[in-house]
Amino acid sequence: MADRGRRALPVDNRLCNDRWVDRCQKIHRDKLRTMRSTAHDPRLTTLDNDTPSTMQMPHIQLKQKKAQLEEERFAQIELENRVLLEKMSKIMRQDPGDARSSHGGHHTEQFPFRSTLQLKPGVRIDMTQYPMLDSRNFIAPKSLNREARLRELKRITAENQSMLRRIQSREPFYDHLKWEEERVRDLEYLK
C-alpha cells in the first residue's frame, strides 16, 4: 500500500484508519475507471485509459541505446582488467635482482617499479606468496640536502634556546603577590 507519508500522522485506531484509506483508494479507482469525457461528441463518452499501442512497439521496449551504453561500459571494464592483469603478471615475472626492480638503474619502461610487495625493509614476498629476505633489493633512501637541513635545525634550536634564556632571566612585569594583597584589601572594604 502506497500511503505516501500517512504513517507520520497520528491515528487513534490503525485498523480503522487502514480500512478508511482502502475505501478512499477504491472510490478513487472507480472514479478513474468510469470517468467521462467533457467533449460534445457523443462517440467520446468515456476516456481511453488503456496503455497506448505505441508502447508495444519493439524499438520502445528493447531500449537499444541503454543496451549499447552498457555494452560499451562492460567492454571498457574488460579492457582495463586485461591491462591490469598484464601489468601484474609482468611484475610477478620480474627478476628481483634486475636493476629495474631495485632502487638503482635507469627505467625505460612504462611502469618503473622497484621492489614490489615489500613487507618491511629487506623482506619481500616471492611468487609463491612466501616472505623472503631480499637484502640486495633494499637500499636506504638518501637525501641530497640532509646536511643543510641539519644545519638549519641546529640554528633554529640555538635561537630557541637563547630566546628561552632571555625569557627566563627577565623579571615578571606583574606581581601576583601584590594582586593578592589588593584582593584582600578590597574584600575588607566590601565588608
URPEKA-V118627 format. One record per backbone hydrogen bond with DSSP energy under -1.0 kcal/mol. CO is the residue of the C=O (numbers start at 0). NH is the residue of the N-H. If there is no record, write none. Layout:
CO&NH / CO&NH
This chain:
0&2 / 2&5 / 4&7 / 5&8 / 12&16 / 13&17 / 14&18 / 15&19 / 16&20 / 17&21 / 18&22 / 19&23 / 20&24 / 21&25 / 22&26 / 23&27 / 24&28 / 25&29 / 26&30 / 27&31 / 28&32 / 29&33 / 34&46 / 40&43 / 51&54 / 52&55 / 53&56 / 56&59 / 56&60 / 57&61 / 62&66 / 63&67 / 64&68 / 65&69 / 66&70 / 67&71 / 68&72 / 69&73 / 70&74 / 71&75 / 72&76 / 73&77 / 74&78 / 75&79 / 76&80 / 77&81 / 78&82 / 79&83 / 80&84 / 81&85 / 82&86 / 83&87 / 84&88 / 85&89 / 86&90 / 87&91 / 88&92 / 94&97 / 97&100 / 110&112 / 116&124 / 119&122 / 121&133 / 122&118 / 123&131 / 125&128 / 129&125 / 131&123 / 144&148 / 145&149 / 146&150 / 147&151 / 148&152 / 149&153 / 150&154 / 151&155 / 152&156 / 153&157 / 154&158 / 155&159 / 156&160 / 157&161 / 158&162 / 159&163 / 160&164 / 161&165 / 162&166 / 163&167 / 164&168 / 174&178 / 175&179 / 176&180 / 177&181 / 178&182 / 179&183 / 180&184 / 181&185 / 182&186 / 183&187 / 184&188 / 185&189
